[in-house]
Amino acid sequence: MEIRHYHLTARDWRWLKKTPPGGDDILVWHDIRLEESDEELQRLSAYLRGLHVDAEVVTTCSRSVNFPDVDVSGGCVFLRFPLRAQWNSPRAAYVMLLCMKGTLISIGAPETPLFDRALQRLENGNELSEPSSQALLLFIMDICTDISTRQYMTARSAVEALADRIYDEPDNIGQDELIAIRRCVGRLYSQFEDQLYCMSVLQSLQTQSVPFSHLKAELRDIMDSQNHVVRSQDQLEIRLRDLHNDCLLHAQRKTDYRLRVLTVLTSLCMPLSVIAGIYGMNFHFMPELEWKYGYFAVLGLMGAITAALLLFFFKRGWFK
């Protein structure tokens, strides 16, 4: 488990990375990175108890679950939501945020880029709406929405590239490839919905220790952006469903064409087989067998039947 400490000083509003908090610190951010294992979760519980986090929240953080959650207990607002490193990652890593008065605790996997990007923006001069843990929490949630938007745009580009391939070279698109992209888009849609759920619950929280009522406008803007991402992702799923139907239609057309070819071949061979069967009988009296030109006449009859059938199917459009 790796722990990083960042402090916002009241003197010049600078974010400093240091271990012991100073006397002029007005906001403290503890960034915790850990792997999902029982040993790491036990160490996390011990560290949170050392920070005087509510026991119920500590218990919630120590459980390995795969669903979003928002809770308030003992003056601490707790959020858990999924976030993927890439749009097509098969598994989402769940990040946790603990918001207390003057202190924010972020918990995530080592490869989670959300907190690194938030710190980078703060160091580059982006300022919070106010020097509070609530404002820092919304700042991180806003960056989460930006990441979701980028992931949606990347997924949309992949779907559009697939659509171009389907229209230009449909024979080279396999059903497995299309199903794999649909699965990734569906997982991404679930992630966006879980994040929106956490934001919606956060907007309705009523707590005296860490109030969000004065930040409702900022939270509403974040939710509007996340709502737009969810609706866009829903349209992307509809687009993929239409592309899948196009692929199925193309495969059906190929099957119909092959069936037409087989039907033509069967129709050509059937009368020829009848003629061959007749003259393959072992009757003693068959007048044509002793005719000098009988062999050539039968071959000519077979050729004429074949040509007539081919002309018939061609005029009916069976070779298109």
Secondary structure, 3 states (H helix, E strand, C coil): CEEEEEEEECCCCCEEECCCCCCCEEEEEEEEECCCCHHHHHHHHHHHHHCCCCHHHHHHHCCCCCCCEEEEECCEEEEEEEECCCCCCCCCEEEEEEEECCEEEEEECCCCHHHHHHHHHHHCCCCCCCCCHHHHHHHHHHHHHHHHHHHHHHHHHHHHHHHHHHHHCHHHCCHHHHHHHHHHHHHHHHHHHHHHHHHHHHHCCCCCCCCCHHHHHHHHHHHHHHHHHHHHHHHHHHHHHHHHHHHHHHHHHHHHHHHHHHHHHHHHHHHHHHHHHHCCCCCCCCHHHHCCCHHHHHHHHHHHHHHHHHHHHHHCCCCC
